[in-house]
Amino acid sequence: MARAAGGRLRPLVALGLLATLACGPAIPVVNVVGGALVATAIQSGAAASPVRTPVPPPESGPLTVQPDGASVDTIVAALYAAVSHGPEYEPNWIRLRLLFLDRAIIVPPRRPGAEALTVLDVDAFEERIRSYIAGRRERGEPLGFTEREIARRENRFGNVCQVFSTYETVRAPADPAPFARGVHSIQLVSDGRRWWIAALVWDTEREDNPIARNQKELHP
């Protein structure tokens, strides 16, 4: 506080301005102009105009796009590449996480005897796969997991795309026959810069759940 003539107290004028720009979940860029405090004494009974901290100009161009999210094709290919791994490795967890929206859901097939479906986030999905690999290692079972797309059907409107992706799974890329097949339902959304996986749901092929003929050939 400043003391004026006559012993009366007059307040200081203070202005705090905080401008925060947050851009792009793939590569976070945060510019902060931190609460600069400007105090101006009151003179001659009138307050001076406050001094404002300048706001940074808007970005001149788009953010760098992660190659895996550049298109529907690249993000689906990246999903298969990230989960596939040799016997001495685990999936590429870092790459896998960068494909999914925050709070995306993953719903694997209902386990035999289970009463309900399991809905996972990416953290829980990683923990589930780590546990699966550790269990096979402890039991001395073959490790390695290669999943590849063998067919696809897409339905796209603007910034949303539904992909039905038929897959087969082998222990090693050179294996002549898969030990599992199924269909992934992949819900994708674009934020204008890149594509993200919003949800991943799938079911496996079984004797009572065969893959249809039109889901066995890769469509352009």
Beta strands, then each sheet from edge to edge (+ up, - down):
strand 1: 2-3
strand 2: 9-10
strand 3: 13-23
strand 4: 29-40
strand 5: 100-107
strand 6: 146-157
strand 7: 160-170
strand 8: 180-190
strand 9: 195-204
sheet 1: 1+ 2-
sheet 2: 3+ 4-
sheet 3: 5+ 9+ 8- 7+ 6-
end
